[in-house]
Amino acid sequence: MKVLNLQCTHQHSFEGWFASEDDFQNQLSRGMIECPMCADKSVQKLPSAPRLNLGGHPSGQDLADQGKQASSSRAVALSSAQGSHDVAAVTGAPSGRSPAEQAAFLKALRHVMAHTEDVGGRFAEEARRMHYGEQEARSIRGQTSAREAVELIEEGIDVMPLPLPAAVKDTLQ
């Protein structure tokens, strides 16, 4: 089993597990590999060094600092998503983030996916119905145009653009 460090053209880094180098090249040539953050199929293999266990462990402070960084990123993403009843999904994802930040971002997206109803292209209509009391309030997500999202905000309806990679709908490993 080969574990490869991969990166898309938007500089999102991720891991891929393959039976062999040939398996990686075969899947890449058939367009079967895509970035879990933005679904970009233009992926390249990064140079990597083998992992050597030399008995050294990160200090307790290093682990605590890593945990604080990951949880603060997660808290920002979740509080924004949970603070609103309406969530508009648009394409795109933050680039240039560390692997820990990308992982926190994906975890927050999975939380939103698990706790909201996908109303698809009916997002603006559903958000208005809930806002004006025509329908019971619930957490929703869906797609709408940027112009429609601005109109919802101008009406006083809380919406939040949410970068939602296509891969989040599937099980990510």
Backbone hydrogen bonds in HBPLUS format (Angstrom, degrees):
<---DONOR---> <-ACCEPTOR-->    atom                        ^
c    i                          cat <-CA-CA->   ^        H-A-AA   ^      H-
h    n   atom  resd res      DA  || num        DHA   H-A  angle D-A-AA Bond
n    s   type  num  typ     dist DA aas  dist angle  dist       angle   num
A0002-LYS N   A0018-PHE O   2.68 MM  16  5.16 176.0  1.68 165.8 167.2     1
A0018-PHE N   A0002-LYS O   2.79 MM  16  5.16 163.2  1.82 152.7 158.7     2
A0004-LEU N   A0016-GLY O   2.78 MM  12  5.21 168.3  1.79 161.3 162.9     3
A0016-GLY N   A0004-LEU O   2.90 MM  12  5.21 148.8  2.00 147.3 155.1     4
A0046-LEU N   A0005-ASN O   2.75 MM  41  5.38 178.4  1.75 157.3 157.0     5
A0006-LEU N   A0014-PHE O   2.73 MM   8  5.31 170.9  1.74 177.9 175.8     6
A0014-PHE N   A0006-LEU O   2.95 MM   8  5.31 160.2  1.99 141.3 144.7     7
A0007-GLN N   A0044-GLN O   2.94 MM  37  5.47 144.5  2.07 151.7 161.7     8
A0044-GLN N   A0007-GLN O   2.88 MM  37  5.47 163.9  1.91 153.8 158.5     9
A0008-CYS N   A0012-HIS O   3.16 MM   4  5.60 151.2  2.25 144.4 151.5    10
A0011-GLN N   A0008-CYS O   3.05 MM   3  5.32 154.8  2.12 115.2 117.0    11
A0024-PHE N   A0020-SER O   3.11 MM   4  6.47 157.0  2.17 145.5 150.7    12
A0025-GLN N   A0021-GLU O   2.94 MM   4  6.25 169.3  1.96 156.2 158.2    13
A0026-ASN N   A0022-ASP O   2.85 MM   4  5.98 157.5  1.90 150.0 156.4    14
A0027-GLN N   A0023-ASP O   2.97 MM   4  6.17 168.5  1.99 153.1 155.5    15
A0028-LEU N   A0024-PHE O   2.87 MM   4  6.04 158.6  1.91 154.4 161.3    16
A0029-SER N   A0025-GLN O   2.93 MM   4  6.04 161.2  1.96 146.9 151.6    17
A0030-ARG N   A0026-ASN O   3.13 MM   4  6.34 140.9  2.29 142.3 152.4    18
A0032-MET N   A0027-GLN O   2.93 MM   5  5.14 164.1  1.96 161.0 156.7    19
A0031-GLY N   A0028-LEU O   3.12 MM   3  5.20 162.1  2.15 106.4 111.2    20
A0035-CYS N   A0040-ASP O   2.92 MM   5  5.20 156.5  1.97 137.0 143.6    21
A0039-ALA N   A0035-CYS O   2.81 MM   4  4.62 141.6  1.96 133.7 139.5    22
A0063-LEU N   A0059-SER O   3.14 MM   4  6.51 161.3  2.18 155.6 159.8    23
A0064-ALA N   A0060-GLY O   2.97 MM   4  6.17 153.4  2.04 144.1 151.8    24
A0065-ASP N   A0061-GLN O   2.85 MM   4  6.08 159.5  1.89 154.1 159.2    25
A0066-GLN N   A0062-ASP O   3.02 MM   4  6.26 159.4  2.06 148.4 153.7    26
A0067-GLY N   A0063-LEU O   3.00 MM   4  6.19 158.1  2.05 146.5 152.4    27
A0068-LYS N   A0064-ALA O   2.93 MM   4  6.18 155.6  1.99 150.1 156.5    28
A0069-GLN N   A0065-ASP O   3.04 MM   4  6.28 161.4  2.07 150.8 155.1    29
A0070-ALA N   A0066-GLN O   3.06 MM   4  6.27 166.7  2.08 151.8 155.1    30
A0071-SER N   A0067-GLY O   2.91 MM   4  6.04 163.5  1.94 150.2 155.1    31
A0072-SER N   A0068-LYS O   2.92 MM   4  6.00 152.3  2.00 147.2 154.2    32
A0073-SER N   A0069-GLN O   3.18 MM   4  6.35 159.8  2.22 147.7 152.4    33
A0074-ARG N   A0070-ALA O   3.02 MM   4  6.20 158.8  2.06 145.8 152.2    34
A0075-ALA N   A0071-SER O   2.81 MM   4  5.90 154.4  1.87 144.0 151.0    35
A0076-VAL N   A0072-SER O   3.16 MM   4  6.30 159.3  2.21 145.4 149.3    36
A0077-ALA N   A0073-SER O   3.20 MM   4  6.42 167.4  2.21 149.3 152.4    37
A0078-LEU N   A0074-ARG O   2.88 MM   4  6.03 166.0  1.90 156.6 160.6    38
A0079-SER N   A0075-ALA O   2.88 MM   4  5.82 161.2  1.91 146.5 152.2    39
A0080-SER N   A0076-VAL O   3.19 MM   4  6.24 156.9  2.25 143.6 149.3    40
A0081-ALA N   A0077-ALA O   3.15 MM   4  6.32 157.6  2.20 140.9 147.3    41
A0082-GLN N   A0078-LEU O   2.73 MM   4  5.82 158.7  1.78 153.8 159.8    42
A0083-GLY N   A0079-SER O   2.92 MM   4  5.67 136.0  2.11 134.7 144.6    43
A0140-ILE N   A0085-HIS O   3.10 MM  55  6.66 147.8  2.21 156.0 164.5    44
A0087-VAL N   A0140-ILE O   2.91 MM  53  5.84 132.1  2.14 134.2 148.9    45
A0088-ALA N   A0160-MET O   3.05 MM  72  5.60 142.5  2.19 124.7 134.9    46
A0162-LEU N   A0088-ALA O   2.76 MM  74  5.97 125.9  2.05 150.1 166.0    47
A0089-ALA N   A0142-GLY O   2.57 MM  53  5.35 164.3  1.59 164.9 170.2    48
A0090-VAL N   A0162-LEU O   2.98 MM  72  5.70 162.6  2.01 131.2 136.4    49
A0164-LEU N   A0090-VAL O   3.02 MM  74  6.13 150.4  2.11 157.5 165.9    50
A0101-GLU N   A0098-SER O   3.06 MM   3  5.14 115.6  2.49  98.7 114.1    51
A0102-GLN N   A0098-SER O   2.88 MM   4  6.19 159.3  1.92 158.2 164.7    52
A0103-ALA N   A0099-PRO O   2.90 MM   4  6.06 156.0  1.96 145.6 152.0    53
A0104-ALA N   A0100-ALA O   2.97 MM   4  6.19 155.5  2.03 143.9 150.4    54
A0105-PHE N   A0101-GLU O   2.89 MM   4  6.07 154.7  1.95 146.1 153.3    55
A0106-LEU N   A0102-GLN O   2.93 MM   4  6.21 161.6  1.96 150.9 155.0    56
A0107-LYS N   A0103-ALA O   2.92 MM   4  6.12 152.7  2.00 145.6 153.6    57
A0108-ALA N   A0104-ALA O   2.93 MM   4  6.15 157.5  1.98 147.8 153.5    58
A0109-LEU N   A0105-PHE O   2.95 MM   4  6.24 155.3  2.01 147.8 155.0    59
A0110-ARG N   A0106-LEU O   2.91 MM   4  6.15 155.4  1.97 146.2 152.7    60
A0111-HIS N   A0107-LYS O   3.01 MM   4  6.29 151.5  2.10 144.6 152.3    61
A0112-VAL N   A0108-ALA O   2.99 MM   4  6.32 159.6  2.03 150.3 155.2    62
A0113-MET N   A0109-LEU O   2.85 MM   4  6.10 162.5  1.88 153.0 158.1    63
A0114-ALA N   A0110-ARG O   2.92 MM   4  6.10 150.3  2.01 145.3 152.9    64
A0115-HIS N   A0111-HIS O   3.07 MM   4  6.22 134.0  2.29 143.9 155.7    65
A0115-HIS N   A0112-VAL O   3.20 MM   3  5.22 134.7  2.42  97.2 109.3    66
A0117-GLU N   A0139-SER O   2.97 MM  22  6.36 157.3  2.02 136.0 140.7    67
A0141-ARG N   A0117-GLU O   2.85 MM  24  6.02 143.7  1.98 154.9 150.5    68
A0119-VAL N   A0141-ARG O   2.83 MM  22  6.13 166.2  1.85 174.0 175.0    69
A0122-ARG N   A0119-VAL O   3.14 MM   3  5.62 155.8  2.20 137.2 136.3    70
A0143-GLN N   A0120-GLY O   2.87 MM  23  5.50 158.4  1.92 119.5 125.8    71
A0126-GLU N   A0122-ARG O   2.90 MM   4  6.05 170.0  1.91 167.8 170.8    72
A0127-ALA N   A0123-PHE O   2.86 MM   4  6.02 163.7  1.88 158.9 163.7    73
A0128-ARG N   A0124-ALA O   3.00 MM   4  6.18 157.3  2.05 148.1 153.8    74
A0129-ARG N   A0125-GLU O   3.02 MM   4  6.29 161.3  2.06 149.7 154.8    75
A0130-MET N   A0126-GLU O   3.05 MM   4  6.32 160.5  2.09 151.7 156.0    76
A0131-HIS N   A0127-ALA O   2.95 MM   4  6.09 159.3  1.99 145.9 152.4    77
A0132-TYR N   A0128-ARG O   2.92 MM   4  6.07 160.3  1.96 157.2 160.8    78
A0134-GLU N   A0129-ARG O   2.82 MM   5  4.91 133.8  2.04 158.0 158.9    79
A0133-GLY N   A0130-MET O   3.20 MM   3  5.14 163.5  2.23 104.4 108.0    80
A0149-ALA N   A0145-SER O   2.96 MM   4  6.23 155.5  2.02 149.5 156.4    81
A0150-VAL N   A0146-ALA O   3.01 MM   4  6.28 155.2  2.08 148.0 153.8    82
A0151-GLU N   A0147-ARG O   3.04 MM   4  6.35 154.4  2.10 145.9 153.1    83
A0152-LEU N   A0148-GLU O   2.94 MM   4  6.24 153.0  2.01 148.3 155.5    84
A0153-ILE N   A0149-ALA O   3.04 MM   4  6.33 159.2  2.08 148.0 153.1    85
A0154-GLU N   A0150-VAL O   2.91 MM   4  6.17 157.5  1.96 150.5 156.9    86
A0155-GLU N   A0151-GLU O   3.03 MM   4  6.27 135.3  2.24 141.1 152.5    87
A0155-GLU N   A0152-LEU O   3.12 MM   3  5.10 130.2  2.38  94.7 108.1    88
A0157-ILE N   A0152-LEU O   2.96 MM   5  5.29 160.8  2.00 153.3 148.0    89
A0156-GLY N   A0153-ILE O   2.90 MM   3  5.07 155.4  1.96 106.5 114.1    90
A0168-VAL N   A0165-PRO O   3.09 MM   3  5.66 156.1  2.15 115.5 122.0    91
A0169-LYS N   A0166-ALA O   3.24 MM   3  6.00 156.4  2.29 119.1 124.1    92
A0170-ASP N   A0167-ALA O   3.06 MM   3  5.45 147.1  2.17 108.0 117.2    93
